[in-house]
Amino acid sequence: MQIQNRHKYTDGLDDLDPYFTCPEAIDSLIALEGNRLPQKLWEPAAGDGAIVRRLCKTGRTVLASDIHDYGLPGCRIVDFFAMPPPPRGRIDGIVTNPPYKIALAFAQKAISEVPYVAMLVRSNFATEGVRRDQFFEEYPPTRTWLSSRRLPMMHRNGWAGKRAPNNTPYCWLVWEQGAEREFLHRFDWRKVLGLELPDRSKQGARMATQVMKVPGLVGRR
């Protein structure tokens, strides 16, 4: 069984890991964080603007930047790690979905420069990996929003193949200076966004029918 999967790149973007955020993820953060989400934000891995556009719709001001040009109007093409800290008052927070393999470096730089940071990461970023132990001991997230329902699949940029279900759990990690640390929060993005929930009774009936069709199981006690 595949637990993690990575598409083979053919577009020269192997080192950039361009998987763009699904709207359900950022809309959930906006709803869950509410007024704690600052008005002046920076998205340093803006990509095609998946996060930027949803934040701007809430009336927030968002500076967009990325190391590669994915066609987002107004996006500054610059390396996040080469940029100096933003002036206080101009940027009050960072919201981003960084490339997974450099997510730790993103977090280290971001939380040292702005008072609020929200990062969308695979859940195993927070629960596994001994090399991150010291970081989380020194800088534990203020809030962890764990998506109990798998988010829609986030395919790599330019993917034109078969659409697959998501086999990877995600969470939002939030660091907020001066705020009291909270216990882990679980959320169902469908409930948060007020969307219709799947009919479990119908799903259960389908599963029962499938089991009854398996040879050797019918009539067993």
Secondary structure as the mmCIF struct_conf table of DSSP 4:
data_model
#
loop_
_struct_conf.conf_type_id
_struct_conf.id
_struct_conf.beg_label_comp_id
_struct_conf.beg_label_asym_id
_struct_conf.beg_label_seq_id
_struct_conf.end_label_comp_id
_struct_conf.end_label_asym_id
_struct_conf.end_label_seq_id
BEND BEND1 ILE A 3 ILE A 3
HELX_LH_PP_P HELX_LH_PP_P1 HIS A 7 TYR A 9
BEND BEND2 ASP A 11 GLY A 12
TURN_TY1_P TURN_TY1_P1 ASP A 14 LEU A 16
STRN STRN1 TYR A 19 TYR A 19
HELX_LH_PP_P HELX_LH_PP_P2 PHE A 20 CYS A 22
HELX_RH_AL_P HELX_RH_AL_P1 PRO A 23 GLU A 33
HELX_RH_3T_P HELX_RH_3T_P1 GLY A 34 ARG A 36
BEND BEND3 LEU A 37 LEU A 37
BEND BEND4 GLN A 39 GLN A 39
STRN STRN2 LYS A 40 GLU A 43
TURN_TY1_P TURN_TY1_P2 PRO A 44 ALA A 45
TURN_TY1_P TURN_TY1_P3 GLY A 47 ASP A 48
BEND BEND5 GLY A 49 GLY A 49
HELX_RH_AL_P HELX_RH_AL_P2 ALA A 50 CYS A 56
TURN_TY1_P TURN_TY1_P4 LYS A 57 GLY A 59
STRN STRN3 THR A 61 ASP A 66
BEND BEND6 ILE A 67 HIS A 68
BEND BEND7 GLY A 71 GLY A 71
TURN_TY1_P TURN_TY1_P5 PRO A 73 GLY A 74
STRN STRN4 ARG A 76 ILE A 77
HELX_RH_3T_P HELX_RH_3T_P2 PHE A 80 ALA A 82
BEND BEND8 MET A 83 MET A 83
HELX_LH_PP_P HELX_LH_PP_P3 PRO A 84 PRO A 87
TURN_TY1_P TURN_TY1_P6 ARG A 88 ARG A 90
STRN STRN5 GLY A 93 THR A 96
HELX_RH_3T_P HELX_RH_3T_P3 TYR A 100 ILE A 102
HELX_RH_AL_P HELX_RH_AL_P3 ALA A 103 ILE A 111
TURN_TY1_P TURN_TY1_P7 SER A 112 GLU A 113
BEND BEND9 PRO A 115 PRO A 115
STRN STRN6 TYR A 116 ARG A 122
TURN_TY1_P TURN_TY1_P8 SER A 123 SER A 123
HELX_RH_AL_P HELX_RH_AL_P4 ASN A 124 THR A 127
BEND BEND10 GLU A 128 GLU A 128
HELX_RH_3T_P HELX_RH_3T_P4 VAL A 130 ARG A 132
HELX_RH_AL_P HELX_RH_AL_P5 ASP A 133 GLU A 138
BEND BEND11 TYR A 139 TYR A 139
BEND BEND12 THR A 142 THR A 142
STRN STRN7 ARG A 143 SER A 147
BEND BEND13 SER A 148 ARG A 149
HELX_LH_PP_P HELX_LH_PP_P4 ARG A 150 MET A 153
HELX_LH_PP_P HELX_LH_PP_P5 HIS A 155 HIS A 155
STRN STRN8 ARG A 156 ARG A 156
TURN_TY1_P TURN_TY1_P9 ASN A 157 GLY A 158
BEND BEND14 GLY A 161 GLY A 161
STRN STRN9 TYR A 170 GLU A 176
TURN_TY1_P TURN_TY1_P10 GLN A 177 GLY A 178
HELX_LH_PP_P HELX_LH_PP_P6 ALA A 179 ARG A 181
STRN STRN10 HIS A 185 PHE A 187
HELX_RH_AL_P HELX_RH_AL_P6 TRP A 189 VAL A 192
TURN_TY1_P TURN_TY1_P11 LEU A 193 GLY A 194
HELX_LH_PP_P HELX_LH_PP_P7 LEU A 195 PRO A 198
HELX_RH_AL_P HELX_RH_AL_P7 ARG A 200 MET A 212
TURN_TY1_P TURN_TY1_P12 LYS A 213 LYS A 213
BEND BEND15 VAL A 214 VAL A 214
TURN_TY1_P TURN_TY1_P13 PRO A 215 GLY A 219
#
